Amino acid sequence: MALDALRGLLVVTMALNHVPTTLDDFTNHPLGFMSSAEGFVFLSGLIGGYVYVKKMWKNGLGMAGACCWRRAGTIYAYHIAAFLIVFAGLGVFTLANDGILPINTPPLMGDHPATAVWSGLFLLYQPSLFDVLPIYFLMLLILPGILVALERGYRGLVLATSIAIWALANYFMPQTPYSGAWVHLGVFNPAAWQLPFVVGAVLGHAWANGSKPVRAPRWLILAASVLALAGFGLRHALIPPGMPGPSLDWLTNKNNLAPLRLLNASILFYLTYLAVMRWPRFFHWQPLAFLGRNALPVYAAHILVAYFINAFPDIFAEDTAERWFSTILMILSLFAVASLHSYFMAGRRKSAAGSAARRPFPKSLPSGPIAAAFKLFSR
């Protein structure tokens, strides 16, 4: 429940960051040099590591890998559906306004629409707001390999490899997204952003194995709290950085998840973990947990709502009342989509249960490859 609520909170803050709102101070990097995206990627790894290693133990690597890749396919489908709907919506807006594009039209969509479509289908073109789900998709593709390595006892190697890839990305790669004639990879460099997902998967695997929480010494909690306060002060210009502005920008760069940003995020993850362990009931926010359980369709739908809102700044952005209108519309949209998805999934589960009850089950199962095929297609 607590993880669902945290994931729901992250989805809400990401959604509000993408539209005109009066809540910017509470949603946009409120605690320091960490956005909601870091938390979303880390939680995705944590939950994925826990869930899919359990599937591996129960049904074997083949079935666990198939489930993992099927989930990746679902993420891709939601991403592409949102991409094509936004593309079509921008086209309808343009036709209805005598060829005038909305002000938030991604350049390639407006100038070379055919190129935008085919490069978008291959995830080579990730315009604004379309760069989180591709990271999630790519990480799920490699998650079975990570879990196999963890099961074989290579936890240190997995972490060392992930850290090395992150370090090489920060050392050799530019801090701006790669952008070419028909390629735009968004603001999340996969080589760097794999690290929070992998660390989350390692912790999720340990959690599934029954590892007990490590006792936190008071000095470590105090040190983490002091560093978190320092990050908060630097982010909100409450204390002097003690370094030139460009140096601080490099250390807190988001595209490559730069060192100071990574450190700040790690500290906040740790303190959040301690808070959840100490006060679990405080994190059982039912409405946010409801959104968290339906996070994928909610996140995909928020992209559509954000593009719609940002296409009409004269309605949603010019004064405080209009920004509150934008905020309320977005929040209501999130809960509406979560309700529809929950209702649809409940219907599917009921139908599947009825079909399973009517399906004749053989008294004895064949062995060998036939048994494997039977298990695969009888799920």
C-alpha positions in Angstrom: 0.0 0.0 0.0 2.8 2.5 0.9 4.6 1.9 -2.4 1.4 2.3 -4.3 0.7 5.6 -2.5 4.3 6.8 -3.2 4.0 5.9 -6.8 0.6 7.7 -7.0 2.1 10.8 -5.4 5.0 10.8 -7.9 2.5 10.5 -10.9 0.5 13.4 -9.5 3.5 15.6 -9.1 4.9 14.8 -12.5 1.5 15.5 -14.1 1.2 18.9 -12.4 4.7 19.8 -13.3 3.6 19.5 -17.0 0.8 22.0 -16.9 0.3 25.6 -15.6 -0.3 25.3 -11.9 0.0 27.4 -8.7 1.5 24.4 -6.9 5.0 24.6 -8.5 6.8 25.1 -5.2 5.3 21.8 -3.9 5.7 19.7 -7.1 8.8 20.9 -8.9 12.0 19.7 -7.1 10.5 20.6 -3.7 13.0 18.7 -1.6 16.2 19.4 -3.4 17.9 18.3 -6.6 15.5 15.4 -7.2 12.5 15.4 -9.4 9.6 12.9 -9.4 11.2 11.0 -12.3 14.0 9.7 -10.1 11.6 8.3 -7.6 9.4 6.8 -10.4 12.3 5.0 -12.0 13.7 3.7 -8.7 10.2 2.5 -7.5 9.7 0.8 -10.9 12.9 -1.1 -10.4 12.1 -2.0 -6.8 8.6 -3.3 -7.6 9.9 -5.1 -10.7 12.7 -6.8 -8.9 10.3 -8.0 -6.2 7.4 -9.1 -8.4 9.3 -10.8 -11.3 11.8 -12.7 -9.1 8.8 -14.2 -7.3 7.3 -15.2 -10.7 10.7 -16.7 -11.6 10.7 -18.9 -8.4 7.1 -20.0 -9.1 7.1 -20.5 -12.8 10.7 -20.6 -14.0 12.8 -18.1 -15.9 11.0 -18.6 -19.2 7.6 -17.6 -17.8 9.0 -14.8 -15.7 10.8 -13.4 -18.7 7.7 -13.7 -20.8 5.7 -11.8 -18.2 8.3 -9.1 -17.9 8.5 -8.6 -21.7 4.7 -8.7 -22.0 4.7 -5.8 -19.5 7.3 -4.0 -21.6 5.0 -4.5 -24.6 2.1 -3.0 -22.7 4.2 0.0 -21.8 5.3 0.4 -25.4 1.6 0.2 -26.5 0.5 2.9 -24.0 3.4 5.1 -25.1 2.7 4.8 -28.8 -1.1 5.2 -28.3 -0.5 8.4 -26.4 2.0 9.5 -29.1 -0.3 8.9 -32.0 -3.3 10.5 -30.2 -1.3 13.6 -29.5 -0.1 13.7 -33.1 -3.7 13.4 -34.4 -5.0 16.0 -31.9 -2.4 18.5 -33.0 -3.4 17.8 -36.6 -7.1 18.4 -35.9 -6.3 21.6 -34.1 -4.2 22.8 -37.0 -6.9 22.0 -39.6 -9.6 23.7 -37.4 -7.4 26.9 -37.1 -6.5 27.5 -40.8 -3.2 25.8 -40.7 -2.0 27.4 -37.4 -0.1 25.0 -35.2 -0.6 24.9 -31.4 2.2 26.8 -29.6 3.2 23.5 -27.9 3.6 21.5 -31.1 6.9 19.6 -31.1 9.0 20.9 -34.0 9.4 17.7 -35.9 5.7 16.9 -35.7 4.9 20.3 -37.2 7.7 20.4 -39.8 8.0 16.8 -40.9 5.0 14.8 -39.6 5.7 11.6 -41.5 9.3 11.5 -40.1 8.0 12.2 -36.6 5.6 9.2 -36.8 8.0 6.6 -38.0 10.9 7.7 -35.8 8.5 7.9 -32.8 7.4 4.3 -33.4 11.0 3.2 -33.1 11.4 5.4 -29.9 14.0 7.5 -31.7 11.9 10.6 -31.4 10.7 11.5 -27.9 9.2 14.9 -27.8 8.3 16.7 -24.6 6.6 14.4 -22.0 7.3 11.3 -24.0 10.7 10.4 -22.5 9.8 8.6 -19.3 8.0 5.5 -20.6 10.7 4.6 -23.1 13.2 4.3 -20.1 10.7 2.1 -18.3 10.3 0.0 -21.4 14.0 -0.5 -22.0 14.7 -1.4 -18.4 12.0 -4.1 -18.3 13.7 -5.6 -21.4 16.9 -6.2 -19.5 15.3 -7.0 -16.1 15.2 -10.8 -16.6 19.0 -10.8 -17.2 19.5 -8.7 -14.0 17.4 -11.1 -12.0 19.3 -14.1 -13.3 22.6 -12.5 -12.3 21.2 -11.7 -8.9 19.9 -15.3 -8.4 23.4 -16.6 -9.2 24.9 -14.4 -6.5 26.4 -11.6 -8.7 24.9 -8.7 -6.8 28.2 -6.9 -6.5 29.0 -7.3 -10.2 25.5 -6.1 -11.2 25.9 -2.9 -9.0 29.5 -2.3 -10.1 28.5 -2.6 -13.8 25.6 -0.3 -13.4 27.7 2.3 -11.6 30.5 2.0 -14.2 28.0 2.6 -17.0 26.6 5.6 -15.2 30.1 7.0 -14.6 31.1 6.6 -18.2 27.9 8.3 -19.3 28.7 11.3 -17.1 32.3 11.5 -18.2 32.0 11.0 -21.9 28.5 12.0 -22.9 27.2 15.6 -23.2 24.7 16.8 -20.7 22.2 17.8 -23.3 19.8 15.3 -25.0 21.0 14.0 -28.4 19.0 15.7 -31.1 19.4 15.3 -34.9 17.4 15.6 -38.0 15.0 12.8 -37.0 16.3 11.7 -33.6 15.5 13.3 -30.3 16.1 11.1 -27.3 14.6 13.2 -24.6 16.0 14.4 -21.3 16.8 11.0 -19.8 20.0 9.4 -20.9 19.3 5.6 -20.6 23.0 4.9 -19.9 22.8 7.1 -16.7 19.1 6.5 -15.7 19.5 2.7 -15.7 21.3 3.1 -12.3 18.3 4.0 -10.1 16.3 1.2 -11.8 19.0 -1.4 -11.3 19.6 -0.4 -7.7 15.8 -0.6 -7.1 15.8 -4.1 -8.8 18.6 -5.2 -6.5 16.8 -4.0 -3.4 13.5 -5.6 -4.7 15.3 -8.9 -5.2 16.7 -8.7 -1.6 13.3 -7.8 -0.3 11.7 -10.9 -2.0 14.5 -13.0 -0.4 13.4 -11.9 3.0 16.4 -9.7 3.8 15.7 -7.8 7.0 16.0 -4.0 7.1 19.4 -2.8 8.1 19.3 -1.0 11.4 20.1 2.6 10.8 22.5 4.1 13.3 21.6 7.5 14.6 24.8 9.1 13.3 23.9 8.0 9.7 20.4 9.3 10.0 21.7 12.6 11.3 24.3 12.9 8.5 21.7 12.0 5.9 19.3 14.6 7.3 22.0 17.3 7.3 22.9 16.5 3.7 19.3 16.6 2.7 18.8 20.0 4.3 21.9 21.2 2.4 20.5 20.0 -0.9 17.2 21.7 -0.1 19.1 24.9 0.7 21.2 24.8 -2.4 18.2 24.0 -4.6 16.1 26.9 -3.3 19.0 29.4 -3.1 18.8 29.6 0.7 22.5 29.0 1.1 25.4 30.0 -1.2 26.7 27.1 -3.4 30.3 27.9 -2.8 31.1 27.2 -6.5 30.4 28.9 -9.9 26.9 28.5 -11.3 28.1 26.4 -14.3 29.8 24.0 -12.0 26.7 23.5 -9.9 24.6 23.1 -13.1 27.0 20.3 -14.2 26.9 18.5 -10.9 23.0 18.6 -10.8 22.4 17.9 -14.5 19.2 15.9 -15.0 19.9 14.4 -18.4 22.9 12.4 -17.2 21.7 12.1 -13.5 24.9 14.0 -12.5 26.8 13.1 -9.2 25.3 15.7 -6.9 21.8 15.0 -8.2 22.3 11.3 -7.7 23.6 11.8 -4.2 20.7 14.0 -3.3 18.2 11.6 -4.7 19.9 8.6 -2.9 19.7 10.4 0.4 16.1 11.3 0.0 15.3 7.7 -1.0 17.0 6.5 2.2 15.2 9.0 4.4 11.9 8.1 2.8 12.6 4.4 3.4 13.2 5.1 7.1 10.0 7.2 7.3 8.0 4.4 5.7 9.5 1.8 8.1 8.9 4.1 11.1 5.4 5.4 10.3 3.9 3.0 7.7 0.3 4.0 8.4 1.1 7.6 7.5 1.8 6.4 3.9 -1.4 4.5 3.4 -3.1 7.3 1.4 -6.0 5.5 -0.3 -6.6 8.0 -3.1 -2.9 8.1 -4.0 -2.6 4.3 -3.7 -5.5 4.0 -6.1 -3.6 6.1 -8.6 -0.4 4.1 -8.0 -2.1 0.8 -8.7 -3.2 2.3 -12.1 0.0 4.3 -12.7 0.7 3.2 -16.3 -2.7 4.3 -17.9 -2.8 7.3 -15.6 0.6 8.5 -16.7 -0.1 7.9 -20.4 -3.4 9.8 -20.2 -1.8 12.7 -18.4 0.3 13.4 -21.5 -2.9 13.8 -23.5 -4.4 16.2 -21.0 -1.1 18.2 -20.7 -0.9 18.7 -24.4 -4.5 19.8 -24.5 -4.1 22.2 -21.6 -0.8 23.7 -23.0 -2.4 24.2 -26.4 -4.8 26.8 -24.8 -2.7 29.1 -22.6 -5.4 31.8 -22.8 -7.8 29.5 -21.0 -5.5 27.7 -18.6 -2.4 29.9 -17.8 -2.9 33.6 -17.8 -3.9 34.2 -14.2 -4.2 32.4 -10.8 -7.8 31.3 -11.4 -6.9 29.7 -14.8 -3.9 27.9 -13.3 -6.1 26.5 -10.6 -8.6 25.4 -13.3 -5.7 23.7 -15.1 -4.6 22.0 -11.8 -8.1 20.7 -11.0 -8.7 19.5 -14.5 -5.5 17.5 -14.5 -6.2 15.9 -11.1 -9.8 15.0 -12.0 -8.5 13.5 -15.2 -6.1 11.3 -13.4 -8.7 9.9 -11.1 -11.2 9.5 -14.0 -8.7 7.4 -16.0 -7.7 5.4 -12.9 -11.4 4.6 -12.2 -12.1 3.5 -15.8 -9.0 1.3 -15.9 -9.8 -0.2 -12.5 -13.4 -1.0 -13.7 -12.1 -2.5 -16.9 -9.6 -4.7 -15.2 -12.1 -5.9 -12.6 -14.3 -6.9 -15.5 -11.5 -8.8 -17.2 -10.6 -10.6 -14.0 -14.2 -11.7 -13.5 -14.4 -12.9 -17.0 -11.1 -14.8 -16.7 -12.2 -16.4 -13.5 -15.5 -17.6 -15.1 -13.6 -19.0 -18.1 -11.2 -20.8 -15.9 -14.0 -22.4 -13.9 -15.6 -23.7 -17.2 -12.4 -24.9 -18.7 -11.9 -28.7 -18.5 -8.6 -29.5 -16.8 -6.7 -32.7 -17.7 -6.3 -35.3 -15.0 -2.6 -35.7 -15.9 -0.2 -33.3 -17.6 2.1 -34.4 -20.4 5.9 -34.0 -19.8 8.7 -32.3 -21.6 8.2 -29.5 -24.2 4.4 -30.2 -24.4 4.1 -29.5 -20.7 5.9 -26.2 -21.1 3.6 -25.2 -24.0 0.6 -26.2 -22.0 1.6 -24.1 -19.0 2.3 -21.2 -21.3 -1.0 -21.2 -23.1 -3.1 -22.2 -20.1 -2.3 -19.1 -18.1 
